[in-house]
């Protein structure tokens, strides 16, 4: 389950709102004119620069070569299968579980998962 948290980063959204400080008026005009950017907010309250919050247009977003939704789905699927396998072994002693943990009553002479992290 610990690996699920690590591998889940492959499925993260790469088109999040970004922040930029622009002090050159030409750079601001270029950014506003470029269809690649969606401007969410521009703060002109500072005398020497503008603060811009923007993201990429979904149709023009290049993505990231280090992200893979397919890989993230594959790892998540196998982590859930492993979780169900352990739930079946622990059976009625399970008190609670979610996507990456199991809370159960520990009894001597009964099955215990092999380690703290599966």
Biopython code that builds the backbone (N, CA, C, O; Angstrom):
import numpy as np
from Bio.PDB.StructureBuilder import StructureBuilder

atoms = [
    (1, "UNK", "N", (0.817, -1.191, 0.000)),
    (1, "UNK", "CA", (0.000, 0.000, 0.000)),
    (1, "UNK", "C", (0.865, 1.260, 0.000)),
    (1, "UNK", "O", (0.468, 2.287, -0.551)),
    (2, "UNK", "N", (2.024, 1.184, 0.606)),
    (2, "UNK", "CA", (2.918, 2.329, 0.614)),
    (2, "UNK", "C", (3.317, 2.693, -0.815)),
    (2, "UNK", "O", (3.431, 3.871, -1.156)),
    (3, "UNK", "N", (3.526, 1.673, -1.643)),
    (3, "UNK", "CA", (3.890, 1.928, -3.032)),
    (3, "UNK", "C", (2.770, 2.613, -3.797)),
    (3, "UNK", "O", (3.028, 3.388, -4.719)),
    (4, "UNK", "N", (1.521, 2.330, -3.419)),
    (4, "UNK", "CA", (0.392, 2.966, -4.094)),
    (4, "UNK", "C", (0.483, 4.479, -3.961)),
    (4, "UNK", "O", (0.186, 5.205, -4.910)),
    (5, "UNK", "N", (0.885, 4.954, -2.806)),
    (5, "UNK", "CA", (1.024, 6.393, -2.594)),
    (5, "UNK", "C", (2.116, 6.965, -3.495)),
    (5, "UNK", "O", (1.946, 8.031, -4.086)),
    (6, "UNK", "N", (3.237, 6.250, -3.596)),
    (6, "UNK", "CA", (4.333, 6.706, -4.446)),
    (6, "UNK", "C", (3.940, 6.673, -5.918)),
    (6, "UNK", "O", (4.104, 7.666, -6.627)),
    (7, "UNK", "N", (3.426, 5.546, -6.378)),
    (7, "UNK", "CA", (3.089, 5.387, -7.788)),
    (7, "UNK", "C", (1.886, 6.228, -8.192)),
    (7, "UNK", "O", (1.715, 6.531, -9.373)),
    (8, "UNK", "N", (1.056, 6.607, -7.240)),
    (8, "UNK", "CA", (-0.099, 7.440, -7.540)),
    (8, "UNK", "C", (0.279, 8.799, -8.097)),
    (8, "UNK", "O", (-0.543, 9.464, -8.726)),
    (9, "UNK", "N", (1.502, 9.211, -7.874)),
    (9, "UNK", "CA", (1.965, 10.499, -8.406)),
    (9, "UNK", "C", (1.976, 10.496, -9.933)),
    (9, "UNK", "O", (1.962, 11.561, -10.549)),
    (10, "UNK", "N", (2.002, 9.319, -10.548)),
    (10, "UNK", "CA", (1.971, 9.254, -12.007)),
    (10, "UNK", "C", (0.625, 9.704, -12.573)),
    (10, "UNK", "O", (0.536, 10.051, -13.751)),
    (11, "UNK", "N", (-0.408, 9.702, -11.758)),
    (11, "UNK", "CA", (-1.727, 10.097, -12.239)),
    (11, "UNK", "C", (-2.123, 11.509, -11.870)),
    (11, "UNK", "O", (-3.264, 11.910, -12.101)),
    (12, "UNK", "N", (-1.211, 12.264, -11.303)),
    (12, "UNK", "CA", (-1.547, 13.620, -10.860)),
    (12, "UNK", "C", (-1.811, 14.556, -12.034)),
    (12, "UNK", "O", (-1.235, 14.409, -13.112)),
    (13, "UNK", "N", (-2.692, 15.518, -11.799)),
    (13, "UNK", "CA", (-2.998, 16.548, -12.786)),
    (13, "UNK", "C", (-1.779, 17.445, -12.976)),
    (13, "UNK", "O", (-1.255, 17.994, -12.007)),
    (14, "UNK", "N", (-1.328, 17.594, -14.212)),
    (14, "UNK", "CA", (-0.155, 18.425, -14.483)),
    (14, "UNK", "C", (-0.529, 19.835, -14.916)),
    (14, "UNK", "O", (0.350, 20.679, -15.090)),
    (15, "UNK", "N", (-1.812, 20.103, -15.093)),
    (15, "UNK", "CA", (-2.235, 21.428, -15.553)),
    (15, "UNK", "C", (-2.870, 22.205, -14.398)),
    (15, "UNK", "O", (-4.057, 22.531, -14.438)),
    (16, "UNK", "N", (-2.090, 22.491, -13.396)),
    (16, "UNK", "CA", (-2.589, 23.244, -12.247)),
    (16, "UNK", "C", (-2.341, 24.732, -12.454)),
    (16, "UNK", "O", (-1.529, 25.126, -13.291)),
    (17, "UNK", "N", (-3.046, 25.551, -11.688)),
    (17, "UNK", "CA", (-2.845, 26.991, -11.753)),
    (17, "UNK", "C", (-1.427, 27.323, -11.301)),
    (17, "UNK", "O", (-0.952, 26.844, -10.271)),
    (18, "UNK", "N", (-0.771, 28.149, -12.095)),
    (18, "UNK", "CA", (0.598, 28.560, -11.798)),
    (18, "UNK", "C", (0.623, 30.047, -11.478)),
    (18, "UNK", "O", (-0.342, 30.765, -11.740)),
    (19, "UNK", "N", (1.713, 30.496, -10.919)),
    (19, "UNK", "CA", (1.876, 31.875, -10.468)),
    (19, "UNK", "C", (3.116, 32.462, -11.121)),
    (19, "UNK", "O", (4.152, 31.802, -11.208)),
    (20, "UNK", "N", (3.010, 33.704, -11.582)),
    (20, "UNK", "CA", (4.160, 34.347, -12.209)),
    (20, "UNK", "C", (4.147, 35.836, -11.882)),
    (20, "UNK", "O", (3.085, 36.456, -11.831)),
    (21, "UNK", "N", (5.311, 36.399, -11.662)),
    (21, "UNK", "CA", (5.466, 37.841, -11.452)),
    (21, "UNK", "C", (6.076, 38.410, -12.729)),
    (21, "UNK", "O", (7.144, 37.980, -13.164)),
    (22, "UNK", "N", (5.387, 39.382, -13.322)),
    (22, "UNK", "CA", (5.854, 39.974, -14.575)),
    (22, "UNK", "C", (6.147, 41.453, -14.342)),
    (22, "UNK", "O", (5.282, 42.207, -13.898)),
    (23, "UNK", "N", (7.374, 41.854, -14.648)),
    (23, "UNK", "CA", (7.749, 43.264, -14.498)),
    (23, "UNK", "C", (7.922, 43.955, -15.850)),
    (23, "UNK", "O", (8.026, 45.180, -15.912)),
    (24, "UNK", "N", (7.953, 43.183, -16.919)),
    (24, "UNK", "CA", (8.110, 43.723, -18.266)),
    (24, "UNK", "C", (6.736, 43.808, -18.939)),
    (24, "UNK", "O", (6.088, 42.777, -19.123)),
    (25, "UNK", "N", (6.276, 45.006, -19.310)),
    (25, "UNK", "CA", (4.958, 45.149, -19.950)),
    (25, "UNK", "C", (4.811, 44.323, -21.231)),
    (25, "UNK", "O", (3.726, 43.817, -21.519)),
    (26, "UNK", "N", (5.893, 44.187, -21.996)),
    (26, "UNK", "CA", (5.827, 43.387, -23.226)),
    (26, "UNK", "C", (5.550, 41.915, -22.925)),
    (26, "UNK", "O", (4.800, 41.259, -23.648)),
    (27, "UNK", "N", (6.150, 41.405, -21.869)),
    (27, "UNK", "CA", (5.914, 40.013, -21.465)),
    (27, "UNK", "C", (4.447, 39.813, -21.078)),
    (27, "UNK", "O", (3.855, 38.781, -21.395)),
    (28, "UNK", "N", (3.866, 40.795, -20.398)),
    (28, "UNK", "CA", (2.448, 40.735, -20.021)),
    (28, "UNK", "C", (1.562, 40.708, -21.268)),
    (28, "UNK", "O", (0.624, 39.916, -21.346)),
    (29, "UNK", "N", (1.858, 41.568, -22.237)),
    (29, "UNK", "CA", (1.062, 41.627, -23.478)),
    (29, "UNK", "C", (1.180, 40.312, -24.244)),
    (29, "UNK", "O", (0.188, 39.813, -24.776)),
    (30, "UNK", "N", (2.379, 39.751, -24.302)),
    (30, "UNK", "CA", (2.576, 38.461, -24.980)),
    (30, "UNK", "C", (1.767, 37.356, -24.304)),
    (30, "UNK", "O", (1.165, 36.519, -24.977)),
    (31, "UNK", "N", (1.755, 37.359, -22.984)),
    (31, "UNK", "CA", (1.034, 36.313, -22.245)),
    (31, "UNK", "C", (-0.472, 36.422, -22.463)),
    (31, "UNK", "O", (-1.148, 35.413, -22.664)),
    (32, "UNK", "N", (-0.992, 37.634, -22.424)),
    (32, "UNK", "CA", (-2.433, 37.844, -22.614)),
    (32, "UNK", "C", (-2.839, 37.497, -24.040)),
    (32, "UNK", "O", (-3.948, 37.015, -24.270)),
    (33, "UNK", "N", (-1.949, 37.740, -25.000)),
    (33, "UNK", "CA", (-2.253, 37.486, -26.412)),
    (33, "UNK", "C", (-2.118, 36.017, -26.797)),
    (33, "UNK", "O", (-2.674, 35.594, -27.811)),
    (34, "UNK", "N", (-1.403, 35.249, -26.024)),
    (34, "UNK", "CA", (-1.131, 33.846, -26.342)),
    (34, "UNK", "C", (-2.327, 32.971, -25.959)),
    (34, "UNK", "O", (-2.738, 32.950, -24.799)),
    (35, "UNK", "N", (-2.882, 32.251, -26.937)),
    (35, "UNK", "CA", (-4.043, 31.378, -26.698)),
    (35, "UNK", "C", (-3.707, 30.179, -25.813)),
    (35, "UNK", "O", (-4.609, 29.509, -25.311)),
    (36, "UNK", "N", (-2.434, 29.910, -25.622)),
    (36, "UNK", "CA", (-2.015, 28.773, -24.799)),
    (36, "UNK", "C", (-2.357, 28.984, -23.324)),
    (36, "UNK", "O", (-2.554, 28.013, -22.593)),
    (37, "UNK", "N", (-2.430, 30.234, -22.883)),
    (37, "UNK", "CA", (-2.639, 30.536, -21.470)),
    (37, "UNK", "C", (-4.071, 30.962, -21.173)),
    (37, "UNK", "O", (-4.694, 31.680, -21.955)),
    (38, "UNK", "N", (-4.579, 30.511, -20.036)),
    (38, "UNK", "CA", (-5.857, 30.991, -19.505)),
    (38, "UNK", "C", (-5.506, 31.774, -18.245)),
    (38, "UNK", "O", (-5.001, 31.211, -17.274)),
    (39, "UNK", "N", (-5.775, 33.072, -18.270)),
    (39, "UNK", "CA", (-5.468, 33.937, -17.133)),
    (39, "UNK", "C", (-6.630, 33.850, -16.148)),
    (39, "UNK", "O", (-7.765, 34.177, -16.495)),
    (40, "UNK", "N", (-6.351, 33.411, -14.929)),
    (40, "UNK", "CA", (-7.384, 33.307, -13.893)),
    (40, "UNK", "C", (-7.492, 34.587, -13.078)),
    (40, "UNK", "O", (-8.583, 34.995, -12.677)),
    (41, "UNK", "N", (-6.342, 35.215, -12.838)),
    (41, "UNK", "CA", (-6.339, 36.428, -12.022)),
    (41, "UNK", "C", (-5.060, 37.205, -12.313)),
    (41, "UNK", "O", (-3.991, 36.622, -12.492)),
    (42, "UNK", "N", (-5.188, 38.526, -12.357)),
    (42, "UNK", "CA", (-4.026, 39.399, -12.502)),
    (42, "UNK", "C", (-4.144, 40.502, -11.459)),
    (42, "UNK", "O", (-5.154, 41.203, -11.401)),
    (43, "UNK", "N", (-3.123, 40.651, -10.646)),
    (43, "UNK", "CA", (-3.121, 41.640, -9.564)),
    (43, "UNK", "C", (-2.184, 42.790, -9.940)),
    (43, "UNK", "O", (-0.965, 42.630, -9.991)),
    (44, "UNK", "N", (-2.791, 43.958, -10.201)),
    (44, "UNK", "CA", (-2.031, 45.142, -10.605)),
    (44, "UNK", "C", (-1.793, 46.095, -9.432)),
    (44, "UNK", "O", (-1.450, 47.257, -9.651)),
    (45, "UNK", "N", (-1.966, 45.636, -8.213)),
    (45, "UNK", "CA", (-1.863, 46.523, -7.050)),
    (45, "UNK", "C", (-0.423, 46.937, -6.727)),
    (45, "UNK", "O", (-0.213, 47.828, -5.904)),
    (46, "UNK", "N", (0.547, 46.320, -7.348)),
    (46, "UNK", "CA", (1.951, 46.662, -7.112)),
    (46, "UNK", "C", (2.433, 47.617, -8.200)),
    (46, "UNK", "O", (2.021, 47.519, -9.356)),
    (47, "UNK", "N", (3.282, 48.508, -7.827)),
    (47, "UNK", "CA", (3.719, 49.563, -8.742)),
    (47, "UNK", "C", (4.633, 49.058, -9.862)),
    (47, "UNK", "O", (4.541, 49.534, -10.993)),
    (48, "UNK", "N", (5.511, 48.102, -9.558)),
    (48, "UNK", "CA", (6.542, 47.699, -10.521)),
    (48, "UNK", "C", (6.296, 46.363, -11.221)),
    (48, "UNK", "O", (7.055, 45.991, -12.116)),
    (49, "UNK", "N", (5.266, 45.651, -10.834)),
    (49, "UNK", "CA", (5.026, 44.352, -11.452)),
    (49, "UNK", "C", (3.555, 43.955, -11.323)),
    (49, "UNK", "O", (2.788, 44.554, -10.569)),
    (50, "UNK", "N", (3.193, 42.926, -12.086)),
    (50, "UNK", "CA", (1.850, 42.347, -12.021)),
    (50, "UNK", "C", (1.996, 40.884, -11.601)),
    (50, "UNK", "O", (2.888, 40.181, -12.076)),
    (51, "UNK", "N", (1.124, 40.439, -10.718)),
    (51, "UNK", "CA", (1.104, 39.033, -10.309)),
    (51, "UNK", "C", (0.029, 38.340, -11.141)),
    (51, "UNK", "O", (-1.117, 38.786, -11.179)),
    (52, "UNK", "N", (0.400, 37.260, -11.800)),
    (52, "UNK", "CA", (-0.518, 36.565, -12.699)),
    (52, "UNK", "C", (-0.697, 35.121, -12.245)),
    (52, "UNK", "O", (0.275, 34.418, -11.967)),
    (53, "UNK", "N", (-1.953, 34.691, -12.176)),
    (53, "UNK", "CA", (-2.296, 33.293, -11.899)),
    (53, "UNK", "C", (-2.899, 32.746, -13.186)),
    (53, "UNK", "O", (-3.894, 33.275, -13.682)),
    (54, "UNK", "N", (-2.305, 31.694, -13.723)),
    (54, "UNK", "CA", (-2.718, 31.191, -15.029)),
    (54, "UNK", "C", (-2.580, 29.671, -15.094)),
    (54, "UNK", "O", (-1.953, 29.046, -14.239)),
    (55, "UNK", "N", (-3.184, 29.099, -16.131)),
    (55, "UNK", "CA", (-2.986, 27.683, -16.447)),
    (55, "UNK", "C", (-2.958, 27.561, -17.962)),
    (55, "UNK", "O", (-3.229, 28.525, -18.678)),
    (56, "UNK", "N", (-2.630, 26.373, -18.443)),
    (56, "UNK", "CA", (-2.607, 26.140, -19.888)),
    (56, "UNK", "C", (-3.995, 25.776, -20.375)),
    (56, "UNK", "O", (-4.770, 25.146, -19.656)),
    (57, "UNK", "N", (-4.303, 26.174, -21.593)),
    (57, "UNK", "CA", (-5.560, 25.771, -22.217)),
    (57, "UNK", "C", (-5.539, 24.248, -22.350)),
    (57, "UNK", "O", (-4.540, 23.682, -22.794)),
    (58, "UNK", "N", (-6.620, 23.585, -21.974)),
    (58, "UNK", "CA", (-6.678, 22.116, -21.975)),
    (58, "UNK", "C", (-6.346, 21.549, -23.350)),
    (58, "UNK", "O", (-5.653, 20.536, -23.448)),
    (59, "UNK", "N", (-6.833, 22.190, -24.418)),
    (59, "UNK", "CA", (-6.575, 21.698, -25.770)),
    (59, "UNK", "C", (-5.113, 21.855, -26.181)),
    (59, "UNK", "O", (-4.635, 21.143, -27.064)),
    (60, "UNK", "N", (-4.408, 22.783, -25.546)),
    (60, "UNK", "CA", (-3.021, 23.050, -25.922)),
    (60, "UNK", "C", (-2.026, 22.544, -24.883)),
    (60, "UNK", "O", (-0.816, 22.676, -25.066)),
    (61, "UNK", "N", (-2.526, 21.969, -23.799)),
    (61, "UNK", "CA", (-1.638, 21.499, -22.724)),
    (61, "UNK", "C", (-0.818, 20.310, -23.204)),
    (61, "UNK", "O", (-1.373, 19.319, -23.679)),
    (62, "UNK", "N", (0.499, 20.408, -23.080)),
    (62, "UNK", "CA", (1.402, 19.364, -23.563)),
    (62, "UNK", "C", (1.482, 18.162, -22.641)),
    (62, "UNK", "O", (1.898, 17.084, -23.066)),
    (63, "UNK", "N", (1.097, 18.326, -21.404)),
    (63, "UNK", "CA", (1.203, 17.226, -20.457)),
    (63, "UNK", "C", (2.619, 17.123, -19.921)),
    (63, "UNK", "O", (3.383, 18.089, -19.934)),
    (64, "UNK", "N", (2.946, 15.939, -19.454)),
    (64, "UNK", "CA", (4.251, 15.737, -18.837)),
    (64, "UNK", "C", (4.679, 14.302, -19.117)),
    (64, "UNK", "O", (3.906, 13.366, -18.908)),
    (65, "UNK", "N", (5.904, 14.131, -19.587)),
    (65, "UNK", "CA", (6.383, 12.782, -19.929)),
    (65, "UNK", "C", (6.578, 11.906, -18.695)),
    (65, "UNK", "O", (6.761, 10.696, -18.826)),
    (66, "UNK", "N", (6.543, 12.496, -17.500)),
    (66, "UNK", "CA", (6.716, 11.721, -16.276)),
    (66, "UNK", "C", (5.382, 11.356, -15.644)),
    (66, "UNK", "O", (5.353, 10.868, -14.514)),
    (67, "UNK", "N", (4.283, 11.580, -16.344)),
    (67, "UNK", "CA", (2.955, 11.237, -15.835)),
    (67, "UNK", "C", (2.332, 10.194, -16.754)),
    (67, "UNK", "O", (2.505, 10.251, -17.971)),
    (68, "UNK", "N", (1.614, 9.250, -16.176)),
    (68, "UNK", "CA", (0.947, 8.217, -16.961)),
    (68, "UNK", "C", (-0.308, 7.770, -16.226)),
    (68, "UNK", "O", (-0.231, 7.093, -15.201)),
    (69, "UNK", "N", (-1.455, 8.151, -16.753)),
    (69, "UNK", "CA", (-2.725, 7.772, -16.138)),
    (69, "UNK", "C", (-2.906, 6.260, -16.199)),
    (69, "UNK", "O", (-3.456, 5.664, -15.272)),
    (70, "UNK", "N", (-2.451, 5.638, -17.277)),
    (70, "UNK", "CA", (-2.569, 4.186, -17.430)),
    (70, "UNK", "C", (-1.752, 3.477, -16.345)),
    (70, "UNK", "O", (-2.239, 2.535, -15.720)),
    (71, "UNK", "N", (-0.532, 3.920, -16.124)),
    (71, "UNK", "CA", (0.309, 3.326, -15.082)),
    (71, "UNK", "C", (-0.314, 3.534, -13.702)),
    (71, "UNK", "O", (-0.326, 2.616, -12.882)),
    (72, "UNK", "N", (-0.830, 4.732, -13.445)),
    (72, "UNK", "CA", (-1.468, 5.013, -12.152)),
    (72, "UNK", "C", (-2.687, 4.117, -11.942)),
    (72, "UNK", "O", (-2.898, 3.612, -10.840)),
    (73, "UNK", "N", (-3.490, 3.915, -12.984)),
    (73, "UNK", "CA", (-4.671, 3.051, -12.878)),
    (73, "UNK", "C", (-4.259, 1.597, -12.637)),
    (73, "UNK", "O", (-4.885, 0.902, -11.837)),
    (74, "UNK", "N", (-3.218, 1.137, -13.319)),
    (74, "UNK", "CA", (-2.721, -0.230, -13.157)),
    (74, "UNK", "C", (-2.266, -0.473, -11.718)),
    (74, "UNK", "O", (-2.634, -1.478, -11.109)),
    (75, "UNK", "N", (-1.471, 0.441, -11.179)),
    (75, "UNK", "CA", (-0.955, 0.289, -9.813)),
    (75, "UNK", "C", (-2.095, 0.339, -8.806)),
    (75, "UNK", "O", (-2.130, -0.455, -7.866)),
    (76, "UNK", "N", (-3.026, 1.269, -8.998)),
    (76, "UNK", "CA", (-4.174, 1.387, -8.092)),
    (76, "UNK", "C", (-5.002, 0.109, -8.097)),
    (76, "UNK", "O", (-5.431, -0.361, -7.044)),
    (77, "UNK", "N", (-5.226, -0.452, -9.279)),
    (77, "UNK", "CA", (-5.994, -1.693, -9.403)),
    (77, "UNK", "C", (-5.323, -2.825, -8.620)),
    (77, "UNK", "O", (-5.989, -3.547, -7.878)),
    (78, "UNK", "N", (-4.022, -2.975, -8.782)),
    (78, "UNK", "CA", (-3.321, -4.052, -8.075)),
    (78, "UNK", "C", (-3.256, -3.810, -6.570)),
    (78, "UNK", "O", (-3.289, -4.758, -5.786)),
    (79, "UNK", "N", (-3.165, -2.550, -6.167)),
    (79, "UNK", "CA", (-3.172, -2.243, -4.730)),
    (79, "UNK", "C", (-4.523, -2.601, -4.118)),
    (79, "UNK", "O", (-4.584, -3.130, -3.008)),
    (80, "UNK", "N", (-5.592, -2.316, -4.831)),
    (80, "UNK", "CA", (-6.931, -2.649, -4.329)),
    (80, "UNK", "C", (-7.120, -4.161, -4.271)),
    (80, "UNK", "O", (-7.714, -4.674, -3.322)),
    (81, "UNK", "N", (-6.623, -4.875, -5.273)),
    (81, "UNK", "CA", (-6.708, -6.341, -5.247)),
    (81, "UNK", "C", (-5.950, -6.908, -4.048)),
    (81, "UNK", "O", (-6.424, -7.839, -3.397)),
    (82, "UNK", "N", (-4.779, -6.352, -3.756)),
    (82, "UNK", "CA", (-3.999, -6.790, -2.588)),
    (82, "UNK", "C", (-4.748, -6.464, -1.295)),
    (82, "UNK", "O", (-4.754, -7.264, -0.360)),
    (83, "UNK", "N", (-5.378, -5.290, -1.245)),
    (83, "UNK", "CA", (-6.173, -4.904, -0.076)),
    (83, "UNK", "C", (-7.304, -5.907, 0.149)),
    (83, "UNK", "O", (-7.516, -6.353, 1.277)),
    (84, "UNK", "N", (-8.031, -6.265, -0.911)),
    (84, "UNK", "CA", (-9.133, -7.230, -0.782)),
    (84, "UNK", "C", (-8.631, -8.612, -0.372)),
    (84, "UNK", "O", (-9.293, -9.324, 0.383)),
    (85, "UNK", "N", (-7.471, -8.976, -0.869)),
    (85, "UNK", "CA", (-6.873, -10.263, -0.501)),
    (85, "UNK", "C", (-6.598, -10.310, 1.010)),
    (85, "UNK", "O", (-6.889, -11.309, 1.668)),
    (86, "UNK", "N", (-6.043, -9.239, 1.543)),
    (86, "UNK", "CA", (-5.762, -9.172, 2.981)),
    (86, "UNK", "C", (-7.054, -9.088, 3.793)),
    (86, "UNK", "O", (-7.153, -9.697, 4.858)),
    (87, "UNK", "N", (-8.041, -8.345, 3.304)),
    (87, "UNK", "CA", (-9.330, -8.255, 4.007)),
    (87, "UNK", "C", (-9.971, -9.632, 4.136)),
    (87, "UNK", "O", (-10.546, -9.971, 5.171)),
    (88, "UNK", "N", (-9.862, -10.417, 3.069)),
    (88, "UNK", "CA", (-10.442, -11.759, 3.093)),
    (88, "UNK", "C", (-9.742, -12.642, 4.134)),
    (88, "UNK", "O", (-10.393, -13.443, 4.806)),
    (89, "UNK", "N", (-8.425, -12.497, 4.268)),
    (89, "UNK", "CA", (-7.671, -13.302, 5.237)),
    (89, "UNK", "C", (-7.960, -12.880, 6.678)),
    (89, "UNK", "O", (-8.043, -13.727, 7.568)),
    (90, "UNK", "N", (-8.113, -11.582, 6.908)),
    (90, "UNK", "CA", (-8.366, -11.081, 8.267)),
    (90, "UNK", "C", (-9.824, -11.312, 8.656)),
    (90, "UNK", "O", (-10.141, -11.469, 9.835)),
    (91, "UNK", "N", (-10.690, -11.330, 7.680)),
    (91, "UNK", "CA", (-12.106, -11.688, 7.822)),
    (91, "UNK", "C", (-12.865, -10.797, 8.806)),
    (91, "UNK", "O", (-12.862, -9.576, 8.656)),
    (92, "UNK", "N", (-13.509, -11.386, 9.802)),
    (92, "UNK", "CA", (-14.422, -10.659, 10.696)),
    (92, "UNK", "C", (-13.713, -9.767, 11.711)),
    (92, "UNK", "O", (-14.369, -9.013, 12.429)),
    (93, "UNK", "N", (-12.402, -9.840, 11.780)),
    (93, "UNK", "CA", (-11.666, -9.001, 12.729)),
    (93, "UNK", "C", (-11.447, -7.580, 12.206)),
    (93, "UNK", "O", (-10.947, -6.720, 12.931)),
    (94, "UNK", "N", (-11.818, -7.334, 10.954)),
    (94, "UNK", "CA", (-11.646, -6.005, 10.362)),
    (94, "UNK", "C", (-12.621, -5.026, 11.005)),
    (94, "UNK", "O", (-13.828, -5.266, 11.042)),
    (95, "UNK", "N", (-12.082, -3.924, 11.508)),
    (95, "UNK", "CA", (-12.915, -2.869, 12.084)),
    (95, "UNK", "C", (-13.174, -1.757, 11.071)),
    (95, "UNK", "O", (-14.263, -1.185, 11.023)),
    (96, "UNK", "N", (-12.156, -1.459, 10.263)),
    (96, "UNK", "CA", (-12.245, -0.355, 9.308)),
    (96, "UNK", "C", (-11.188, -0.551, 8.233)),
    (96, "UNK", "O", (-10.115, -1.095, 8.495)),
    (97, "UNK", "N", (-11.499, -0.102, 7.018)),
    (97, "UNK", "CA", (-10.481, -0.056, 5.968)),
    (97, "UNK", "C", (-10.834, 1.056, 4.993)),
    (97, "UNK", "O", (-11.997, 1.436, 4.854)),
    (98, "UNK", "N", (-9.824, 1.565, 4.330)),
    (98, "UNK", "CA", (-10.038, 2.516, 3.248)),
    (98, "UNK", "C", (-9.069, 2.152, 2.129)),
    (98, "UNK", "O", (-8.632, 1.004, 2.053)),
    (99, "UNK", "N", (-8.730, 3.081, 1.278)),
    (99, "UNK", "CA", (-7.945, 2.737, 0.091)),
    (99, "UNK", "C", (-6.531, 2.252, 0.370)),
    (99, "UNK", "O", (-5.936, 1.578, -0.470)),
    (100, "UNK", "N", (-5.988, 2.579, 1.526)),
    (100, "UNK", "CA", (-4.595, 2.190, 1.761)),
    (100, "UNK", "C", (-4.299, 1.709, 3.176)),
    (100, "UNK", "O", (-3.138, 1.684, 3.585)),
    (101, "UNK", "N", (-5.323, 1.328, 3.926)),
    (101, "UNK", "CA", (-5.058, 0.835, 5.281)),
    (101, "UNK", "C", (-6.175, -0.075, 5.771)),
    (101, "UNK", "O", (-7.307, -0.032, 5.288)),
    (102, "UNK", "N", (-5.814, -0.904, 6.752)),
    (102, "UNK", "CA", (-6.777, -1.804, 7.398)),
    (102, "UNK", "C", (-6.566, -1.684, 8.901)),
    (102, "UNK", "O", (-5.441, -1.780, 9.391)),
    (103, "UNK", "N", (-7.650, -1.475, 9.620)),
    (103, "UNK", "CA", (-7.605, -1.498, 11.081)),
    (103, "UNK", "C", (-8.370, -2.748, 11.502)),
    (103, "UNK", "O", (-9.525, -2.942, 11.124)),
    (104, "UNK", "N", (-7.710, -3.589, 12.286)),
    (104, "UNK", "CA", (-8.326, -4.865, 12.652)),
    (104, "UNK", "C", (-7.948, -5.243, 14.078)),
    (104, "UNK", "O", (-7.014, -4.692, 14.660)),
    (105, "UNK", "N", (-8.692, -6.193, 14.621)),
    (105, "UNK", "CA", (-8.415, -6.723, 15.956)),
    (105, "UNK", "C", (-7.331, -7.785, 15.816)),
    (105, "UNK", "O", (-7.474, -8.744, 15.058)),
    (106, "UNK", "N", (-6.264, -7.599, 16.549)),
    (106, "UNK", "CA", (-5.136, -8.517, 16.487)),
    (106, "UNK", "C", (-5.336, -9.619, 17.524)),
    (106, "UNK", "O", (-5.499, -9.343, 18.713)),
    (107, "UNK", "N", (-5.323, -10.851, 17.071)),
    (107, "UNK", "CA", (-5.521, -11.997, 17.965)),
    (107, "UNK", "C", (-4.368, -12.977, 17.810)),
    (107, "UNK", "O", (-3.908, -13.227, 16.696)),
    (108, "UNK", "N", (-3.899, -13.534, 18.926)),
    (108, "UNK", "CA", (-2.843, -14.547, 18.822)),
    (108, "UNK", "C", (-3.379, -15.775, 18.088)),
    (108, "UNK", "O", (-4.570, -16.080, 18.159)),
    (109, "UNK", "N", (-2.524, -16.448, 17.409)),
    (109, "UNK", "CA", (-2.859, -17.689, 16.695)),
    (109, "UNK", "C", (-3.766, -17.453, 15.492)),
    (109, "UNK", "O", (-4.289, -18.416, 14.931)),
    (110, "UNK", "N", (-3.968, -16.217, 15.082)),
    (110, "UNK", "CA", (-4.745, -15.947, 13.874)),
    (110, "UNK", "C", (-3.857, -15.191, 12.885)),
    (110, "UNK", "O", (-2.817, -14.638, 13.241)),
    (111, "UNK", "N", (-4.303, -15.191, 11.652)),
    (111, "UNK", "CA", (-3.511, -14.571, 10.580)),
    (111, "UNK", "C", (-3.181, -13.108, 10.892)),
    (111, "UNK", "O", (-4.027, -12.338, 11.347)),
    (112, "UNK", "N", (-1.912, -12.756, 10.629)),
    (112, "UNK", "CA", (-1.456, -11.369, 10.713)),
    (112, "UNK", "C", (-0.812, -11.017, 9.385)),
    (112, "UNK", "O", (-0.055, -11.824, 8.846)),
    (113, "UNK", "N", (-1.084, -9.849, 8.844)),
    (113, "UNK", "CA", (-0.408, -9.442, 7.606)),
    (113, "UNK", "C", (1.109, -9.511, 7.791)),
    (113, "UNK", "O", (1.598, -9.304, 8.902)),
    (114, "UNK", "N", (1.854, -9.794, 6.733)),
    (114, "UNK", "CA", (3.288, -10.064, 6.841)),
    (114, "UNK", "C", (4.147, -8.908, 7.359)),
    (114, "UNK", "O", (5.230, -9.150, 7.893)),
    (115, "UNK", "N", (3.694, -7.665, 7.216)),
    (115, "UNK", "CA", (4.505, -6.536, 7.687)),
    (115, "UNK", "C", (3.610, -5.324, 7.919)),
    (115, "UNK", "O", (2.402, -5.375, 7.691)),
    (116, "UNK", "N", (4.217, -4.241, 8.373)),
    (116, "UNK", "CA", (3.448, -3.020, 8.626)),
    (116, "UNK", "C", (2.949, -2.381, 7.336)),
    (116, "UNK", "O", (1.867, -1.795, 7.305)),
    (117, "UNK", "N", (3.741, -2.496, 6.270)),
    (117, "UNK", "CA", (3.380, -1.897, 4.985)),
    (117, "UNK", "C", (3.311, -2.991, 3.934)),
    (117, "UNK", "O", (4.274, -3.733, 3.737)),
    (118, "UNK", "N", (2.187, -3.092, 3.267)),
    (118, "UNK", "CA", (2.028, -4.139, 2.251)),
    (118, "UNK", "C", (2.424, -3.632, 0.890)),
    (118, "UNK", "O", (2.356, -4.375, -0.089)),
]
sb = StructureBuilder()
sb.init_structure("model")
sb.init_model(0)
sb.init_chain("A")
sb.init_seg("    ")
for serial, (resi, resn, name, xyz) in enumerate(atoms, 1):
    if name == "N":
        sb.init_residue(resn, " ", resi, " ")
    sb.init_atom(name, np.array(xyz, "f"), 0.0, 1.0, " ", f" {name:<3s}", serial, name[0])
structure = sb.get_structure()
